[in-house]
Amino acid sequence: MVSVPRLVVAAPASGSGKTTVATGLMAAFAGRGLAVSPHKVGPDYIDPGYHSLATGRPGRNLDAYMCGPGLVAPLFTHGAAGCDLAVVEGVMGLYDGASGQGELASTAQVSKLLRAPVVLVVDASSQSRSVAALVHGFASWDPEVRIGGVILNKVASDRHEALLREALDESGLPVLGVLRRAPQVATPSRHLGLVPVAERQADALDAVRAMGERVRDGCDLDALMSLARSAPALPGEAWEPERCPAPPTRPVVAVAGGAAFTFAYAEHAELLTAAGADVVVFDPLHDEKLPAGTAGLVVGGGFPEMYAPELSANEPLRRAVTGLARSGAPVAAECAGLLYLARELDGRPMCGVLDASARMSERLTLGYRQAVALSDSVLAVAGTRMRGHEFHRTVLEPGAGTNPAWGLHQPERRVEGFVERGVHASYLHTHWAAEPGVARRFVEGCRG
């Protein structure tokens, strides 16, 4: 049994202020000297960057679709080990999950798997007494979801606050905070959501600091901490990456980072390390060489379309990546990594490892996917089944090579990605904790 005080921050709908409140709570409690563990429901990569900035700890995802419901609590416990408090930011509306699959991957499901109380963030900007009906509906919809209180966001005035509090007095749920409208702490967005922390640096620090101050001034932190401590102990053990016997050599696995490649699950580096690799992060925008001794390369997601000129201009690194790939060394590329390995992106030369061309598109490709490996690769043997997520506004032509990486079965059947020599490149984001053999297979490939 593991006992970690915890809260899930949810809302009736997207845009209600979950990120502001969750990040602000993390920053406010960290400012009190507490060790705060940050978590995000779903496959989102961007919010965890702000969470990490607020807490000084890796932001971690809890995705019941990609990893399965059975891994949610163990992954949470792994991330929250040794912490005084865990704050979990929800996704979309409280009861919204994977399309057509009931509660699967919803914030409500995760709150139940974690036995965690929920704090409901309500955008009160266009209502007064109706807020009580809305809160009552969410609190009574699923008796297994425990809503422990409400934080009112975008409140206009003292009079507005009084009307809202009067209405909620009859609901039986305490008002744990009231936040006034404050556009100055809004974080900028673009085509795939918030602008990542790595691209904003000082501005992101200021935004997180402002969120923390708003929450500290507008919320009852003592009452919120008391609610978090009411969460019962979680049964079972924490997830841990399976460690291989001490290898004779530890191959270097280079992992792309920096502003262009910000999408990564913390567990991937932990799995690679446990499998016997030395993980070294490099920045394709600035580093002209791969890390010394690189035996394998991981290029994850991000925004290469925003940095195509700079990535293209770094010709020495592009040549190094191409040389490594052509040598047969293991290379795993997801989404942004796929574009970086292509011949060109929006007309600018990329690495040319793949004979394909990428361009920005008006169409957003977004959603969970069921996938089966179609070709033996450095990540999986043919026939391996995994779940993943697509999230991009780019188009690659062709979308698959002679040896496709995946056959996708949701929402439509199609083949996707490339397996060539040691390269596995695909739009599909996967979570390796769901299939730990992926990291072990990759590291074994690095040993030759």
Number of C-alpha atoms within 10 A of each C-alpha: 9 13 15 23 22 29 28 31 30 33 28 20 17 16 13 22 21 28 25 26 26 31 29 26 28 31 29 27 23 19 17 8 10 15 20 28 29 32 26 26 27 24 26 20 21 21 24 27 22 30 31 21 21 29 22 16 17 19 24 30 26 27 23 25 23 24 21 14 17 10 19 24 24 21 22 22 24 16 24 25 16 12 15 19 22 24 24 30 30 29 25 20 19 26 23 21 21 16 12 7 11 12 17 20 27 24 32 28 23 26 27 15 17 23 21 30 24 29 28 27 28 24 22 23 15 10 13 18 14 14 21 20 14 12 21 17 12 18 20 12 10 12 9 13 23 19 25 22 22 22 26 27 23 19 22 15 11 10 10 14 19 12 15 22 20 13 16 22 12 12 15 11 16 17 20 21 22 24 21 17 13 14 8 9 16 15 19 12 10 7 10 14 13 15 18 25 23 17 14 15 13 11 12 22 15 13 23 26 19 20 27 25 17 21 25 18 14 17 22 15 17 11 15 19 16 12 20 23 19 17 17 17 15 18 12 11 13 19 16 16 17 15 14 11 9 10 11 8 10 17 22 23 29 24 23 26 22 16 21 26 25 23 26 24 22 14 21 19 21 18 23 25 23 20 26 24 27 19 21 17 17 18 19 25 22 13 12 16 17 24 17 10 10 19 24 26 27 24 26 26 26 25 21 23 20 11 14 21 17 15 24 21 16 17 15 13 21 24 17 15 22 16 14 21 23 15 11 17 22 29 30 24 26 24 25 24 24 26 33 30 28 21 18 22 26 15 12 17 20 27 24 18 21 24 14 19 22 24 16 14 12 9 10 15 14 12 15 19 23 20 25 20 21 23 22 17 25 25 27 23 15 14 14 16 16 20 21 20 21 19 18 21 16 20 19 19 12 14 17 20 18 10 17 21 30 29 20 22 13 13 11 9 11 13 20 23 25 27 26 22 15 22 27 26 32 25 29 25 23 22 22 21 21 15 17 17 16 22 26 24 18 26 28 15 20 23 18 10
